[in-house]
Amino acid sequence: MTRPLSHRLLAEYLGSLMLAALVIGSGIAAQRLSPGDVGLQLLENAAATAVGLFAIILIFGPVSGAHFNPAVSITDAAFGGLSWRDVPAYALVQVLGCVTGAVLANTMFEAAPISISTTGRATVAHGVSEVVATAGLLLVIFSLVRSGRAALAPAAVGAYIGAAYFFTSSTSFANPAITIGRVFSDTFAGIAPLSVPVFVLAQLVGVAVAIPLLRVLYPNQTVVEATAVPVTEGRSR
């Protein structure tokens, strides 16, 4: 049974807020706990994100599908799981949630509530990484959804994002909402405003790559799916 739109939007807002607080907060903690060791900082950030994301999807999946990501919402609409008219509202609350989560993370670590990131990430390698990261995330989610295995999605998404921190040079943002949110924290997990268009464009290309691949690989959805826990994710980093 589909929940009222207001309930679903609240779940998407809260889940996106928690996602951004998780990613940015664990990045700040890692930077303070392991100063001078970027590799260890990334490992700590990735591990916290992977485990935390698993929990967040379990919390909000039954309400909204636990998208927390406009790329996931667009793909879900393309396969008929979400009404196209609901996509703009989902995307808006996802962005607002991620921005709020960034402010919350900064505040929890006694930093300025809002600080604009100066970390530039707009390189060709980063763009290619975001295409790969986003397409891979969508393949993980919707291969499970369309084959009757959506209950595995929370663990699978957490595992994929944790791994993608390391096998992509961009550390796998794979999410336009979290990309925007991370602008508002000049910390380990931040991204400079001028880098955002490159990341968002690459993420949308990832959507365009993933949808036809999924149509070929999983042309029919297994019916056992109707009451599955989540669609998705979420995030990512």
Summary of the structure (lengths in Angstrom):
residues: 237
radius of gyration: 16.4
end to end distance: 30.7
largest distance: 51.1
contacts: 943
relative contact order: 0.22
helix: 72%
strand: 0%
